[in-house]
Amino acid sequence: MSDSSVTNSSATGLDPYTIYTEDDIPSGLTANNQEQIELALMGYQTAPKHILVYTQGTTVTGYADTLLALESATWDYLVIPDITATDVMTIATWIKGLRTTKDKKVKAVLPNCAADNEGIVNFTNTKIVTADKTYTTAQYCSRIAGIICGTPMTISCTFAPLSEVVDCDKYTKDQMDTKIGNGELFIMFDGTKYKIARGVNSFVTTIKGKNDSFKKIKLVDCMDMIHDDIKDTANDSYIGKYANSYDNKCLLISAIQGYFDELELEGLLDPGKNSCSIDLASQTDYLLSNGDYTKAELAAMKDQAIKEANTRDEVFLAAAIKILDAIETITLNISI
């Protein structure tokens, strides 16, 4: 389900390589690019499902052609290991646009990018040292994306260990709390091992309709999966394939409810707190705005009659779900 999309600039061509294991890494790529793929493949509890590797010539400036190709591809996370500071916000703006105006729920791991958006993971360590090499922030984004994509949806990447790291930036507890509050994902040292401090994205400013849940990578990944699964089911099995009767609307509702029930069994949704139904308010507004009924007539109608009213080719549904977060904070008060 999770993908890490790595874009580099040492070769040519916009047909991506699809990498499942290290055996799939093309020998023709530069050593640096092969290493970036290997970093992503390290994953966490699992490796990423697969990696799409887009390459472009070293003389090419910008990423216009690659981004155009990515718009029609299927992927979850984007990484550009050799991205420059001047291009970071350009990519962040592009990701935001895909999520909001094109309904494509993708994300990116970017270096030092305080984008204040759930689609951008802001990785901020300035120094990452392994036994073999010292990496910059941008160079280690592939590893971070691989960890996120290798994290099962039932848990988070918080405290995911990076056994290969032997040194990185050190922070006090207050500094770490501030960085987490600022929407930064970073590697910390707990005195024994190096690990992800907290699985957060760059979203920090809550607004109506976007609460603290949108700050968590785990929860946003689950939201995006649910969005994509329901959208794909509607596109493949319902749009254009059924008459828009009330009974057929109920079939779609039942399918969505069944999907929620499955997610409850998988431990992703809080049992018994997830539902889908006709959006009564939106349907009422539609019937009024299209002149099907007057305001007085709608006020006199029972809810069931409004639900069963003809809405031409429109279907108005509303759902409420409760996504289960991972255990991340434990408070134990012991009385003696």
Secondary structure, DSSP 8 states (H G I E B T S, - for coil): --EEEEEESSS--SS-EEESSGGGS-TTS-HHHHHHHHHHHT-SSS--SEEEEEE--TT--SSHHHHHHHHTS--SEEE-TT--HHHHHHHHHHHHHHHHHS----EEEEET----STTEEEE--S-EEESS-EE-TGGGHHHHHHHHHTS-TTS--TT-B-TTEEEE----HHHHHHHHHTTEE-EEE-SS-EEES--B-S----BTTB-GGGGBHHHHHHHHHHHHHHHHHHHHHTTTTS---HHHHHHHHHHHHHHHHHHHHTTSB-TT--EEEE-HHHHHHHHHHTTSS-HHHHHHS-HHHHHHS--TT---EEEE--B-------------
